[in-house]
């Protein structure tokens, strides 16, 4: 046993210590907590390698960047033996924000920062472990470890057909995080059986058909990834983007376990919509303040504006004067990529009259643009 293991190190002592650590995390704000070993996440590694080999991971990085590292907990914390994993609900039914002329929708998990409260809860256990002489590091929304697989192995839930982890009795509206530690703790040795059965509502509801098989998502079609991916927004998915500016909740919205078991958490500062015209008219620094901690490639507001132009094209407000002025701004701007997306928006809105300039007549599709 490591330094700090309770008294004589009997199994009863380890069980009690493990229960106490989980209680600390629950009392600090987590909704579900479990423990598993720090053995390699071989199943997750195989899945990652398969997605990369088939091209379905597209250019995604995160846990795909180094499959061995993100599935080997001892590479995150040397000498790790155990992992405490926790889930915290981010579900909120609605927001009372005023609706702008052109509103862009934000996925629920990004209405506010839900990861920091989860980290705070996990830090309570990490501090206790360190006081007892163990090493302990908190990971949440971190590419060091595949936390969904850790949660699955700790018996918190099962993988739904949309590839999300569904917590038993609660569904998928949760952020996940963990504490990787050198302490030897008691694992929750259970596997939650599949609760999806024959249901395929998430597969049928996906706006781009990105769920290509139960539990398999093709990132090349997934709007949540395409929104974050730099470069040209693929023409074939522009209409499907609708008014989404960050993330996509469709597969969760229709999921029966997630609809029945959601734990609502309203904390007063949710932001479910963003003003598209502001994204397209405010200076760079103001745009980045608006999007806050969203993942934006290279922290470049260009990609936010690209998405906003697609949403503008889907708005149906081609005859609105404010919309026309914004379109003209980008149609005659000096960014070729944004100009092409503005051209698409103008055509989609039935404003071909704004493209009378010969330089605006072409439809380059996925031509080359400066990154």
N, C-alpha and C positions, 0 to 999 in steps of 0.2 A: 504493500500500500504506500501511496505517496504521503508526504508530510501533511498533516491536517485531517487524514481519514479518521473518523470517529473512533475513540477509545481503542478497543481491542480488535477492531477491523472485522467483526463477525458479519455474516450476511444480513442479520437483523439491523445492525448499525448502518450498513451501506444502504439498505432499503429505506430506513428512516431518514437518512441524510438526503437521499434522492427525492423522497416525498417532500421534505422540507424545502429543498431548492425549487421544486415545481410549484409549491405553494407560494413561495416568495414572488415568483414570476406572475402567477395568477393574481395575487393580491396587488401587484404593481400595475395591472391593467391588461394582461393577456387573457384571451378568452379560452384557449385550449393550450395545453402544454404536454410534451412527451419527452422521452429520453430514448436514445439509441446508441449503438456503439460507434466508434470512429473508424470502423473498417471501410475500405474503399467502396465507393458507390458504383459498383461494376455494371449494374443494370442501366443506370443513367449514362455511364460512359459509352456503353454499346449503342444506346439510342442516339446520343450526340454524334458518334462516329458514323452511324447510318444516315443521319440527316445531312451531314457534311458530304458523304460519298454520293448521295443522290441529288445534291444541289439544293435540297429543300431548306437548308439553313440560310441560303442566299449569302449576303455579306454580313450577316449578324456576327457580332463579336461576343461580348459578355461571357457566359460560361462556355460558349463555343470556341473561344479564342485558344484555350489550352485545356482540352478535355481531360487530360490526366490530372492537371492541377485542380480543376474545379470538382473533380470526383475523388480526390485523395485528401481527406481531412487532415492527415498528418503533414501535408505540405502547407496547410494553413496555420497549424499549430503543431510544432514538433513535439512528438511524444504523446499526442492526443489519444485518449482512450474512450471518451464519451462525448455525446452531443446532446444538449438540451435544446429542444426546438419548440417554438411558440407561434401561435396564430392570433391575430388581432383583427376584429371586424372593421371594415371601412364603409359598410353599407349606410347610405342615407337615402331616404325615400325621395326627397325633393329639396329644391333650394328656392328661396324667395327673392332672388335677384331680379332686377328690372331687365326686360328683354330688349336688346338693341335692334336696330333695323335689320342687320344681318348678324344673326347669332350663330356662333360655332360651339358645338357640344364637346365637353370634356368628359372622359371616362371617369367613373366614380372614384377609382383609387387615387386619382390625381386632383380631386376637389380640394384637398388639403394634404399636408404632409402627414401620412399615417405611419411612416416608417420610424420617425423619431420617437413617438410615444412607445412603439414596440421596442426600439433599442433601449429606451430608458427602463422598461420592464426587465429586459434581459440583463442590463447592467447591474441590477440588484443582485441577481444570482452570481454574476461574474465577480462582483466585489466580495461576496461571501466566500466564493471559491478561492480567491486570491488571499483573503484573510486566513484561510485554512491551509495555505501553502501550495496551492495548485496554480497552474497556468490556466488562464481562461480568456478567450477573445470573443467579442460579439461580432456577428456578421448579419446584416440585413440589407437586402437590395445590393448585394455584393457578388462579383463574379468569382470569388474565391471558393464558393461552394454551391452546389445545386440544392437549394433549401427545400424544394418540392419533394425531392427524393428522400431527403432526411426526414421530412414530415411523414411521408408515406411509410418509411421503415419504422418510425416511432409509433405507428398505429393511429395517426390523427385522421386519416381519411383514405380515399381511393382516387385513382385517376379517372376523371370523366372522359367522355368521348371528345370533349373539346380540349383535352390535354391539361386542363386545370385540375388541381387537387381539390376534391370535394370533401369537406369535413363531415364526419358522420353526424347526421342530424341537423346540420347547419348550411351545407352548400359551400360555395366558392368565393364569397365576398370577403376574403381575408388576405392580409399581407402576412408574410412568413419571415422568420428570422431565427437565429440560433446562437448558442454559446458553445464553442468547441473548447474542450478542457482536457487536461491531463488526469483529472480525477477519474477513478473507476466508479461508475454509478450503475444503478440497476436499470436495465433497458426494459422498455415496454414491448415485450416480445409478442406482438399480435399483428395480424394483417387484416385490415378492414376489407370485407368482401365488396365486390362491385355492386353499387347501388343503382346503376343506370338501367340494367336490364335491356329490354328491347327499345327503349326510348332513343330517338335520334333527332330530337328537336333542335339541338345545338347545330348538328350537321346541316339540317334543312334551313336553319335561320341564318347561317353565315352568308353575308351579302356577296361574297366573292367566291364561294366554294372552296375556301382555304382548308377546311377540315376534310382531307382527302381520304381518310380512313379513321376508324375509331381510335382516338388518342394521338393522331398524327396530323400536325398542322404544317402546311407548306407555306413557309414565310414569304415566298415570292408572290403569294396571293393575299396575305394577311394584312388588312388595313392598319392594324396597330403597328406593324413593322414598316409598312410602306410610308406611313406618316413620318417615321423617324429616319428613314433611309435618305441619304443625300442623292442629288442628281435629279433627272427628269422624273416626274410622277407619271407612271405608266398610263397611257391613254385609256387602255381597256378597263381601268379601275377608277377613273376619275368620277364618273357618274355615281358609282357605288360609294364613293367617299361621303357623298351627301353633305352633311354639315359637321362632320367629325373633325376636330382640330387636334385631338390627342387621345389616343387609345380607341378601343371599340368594345362595347359591352354586350353586343347582340347575343352571343352564345351563352352568356350568363343570364340575361334578361328572360330567356325562354326556358331555362333549366328548372324543372320542378323542385328538386331539393333546394336549390338556391332561392327560389321564390318562396318556398314554405318556411325555410329555417333561418332566413336572414336575421342577423342581430343588428338592429338599427342603432347607429351611433351618430348623434347630431351634436356638433360642438360649436356651432355659431359662426364659423368663418369659411364655410364651404363656398367654392366657386365652380359652378357647373357649366357656365357659359362664358364665352369671350366675345368681345366686339370685333368683328372681322374688319370693319372699316378702320378701326383704330390700329389694328395690326398692320394695315396697309398704308397708313399715313403718319404714324408716330415715328420719331427717330429711333435708331437702332437700340440705344440703351433703354429707352422706354419700352420697346417691344420685349426686350429680354427681361425687364422687370415684370412685365405682364405675365410671361410664361413661367417665371419663377424657377423652380428646380426641375422642370421637365427636361427630359433628355433631348437636346438639340445638337445635331452633329457639329462638332467644332465650335459649339456655342455661337453659331452663325445665324442671325435672324433671317437670312435669305431663305432658309428652308421653311421657316414659319410662314413667310410671305408667299412662298410657292403654294403651300397648302391652303392658305387663305384665299388665293386667287382661284383655286379649284372650287372651294366652297362658294365663292362669289359667283362662279359660273353655274353652280347648282341652285342658286337662290331664287331664280325666276323673276328677279327685279331689274330686268334689262332697261326698263323705261324710267327708272328712278334716276333723278339728277345726280345725287351723291354717288351712286354706283357708277354712272357714266363718267364722272370726273375722275374717280379712282382708276377706272379702266384706261382712260386716256393717259393718265400719269404713267402707267406701266407700258402701255402700247408705244409710247414715245420715250421710254426710259433707256438707260444705257446698259441694262443687264439682259443679255440675249435669252437666258433661261426664263427669267420672269416675264419677258416680253412674249415668249411663246405661250406660256400659261395664260397670260392676259388675252392673247389672240383666241385661244381655245375658249376662254370664258366669254369673250365677246360673241363668238359664233354660237355658242350654246345658248346665250341669252337673246339671240336673234338680232344682234347689233352688228351685222356685217357692214353697216354704213360707217362704222368707226374704223374700218380696215381699208378705206379707199386708197390710202397711200400705197403705192406699188410695193414698198418695202415690207408691208404688212400682209401681203396677199398669200404668201407661202404657208404651207402646213408641214413643217419639217418633221413632225412626229418625234421619234426618239433620236434626233440628230445630236451631234456633239456640241456641248456647251462647256464653257470654262467652269471648272469645279469651284 
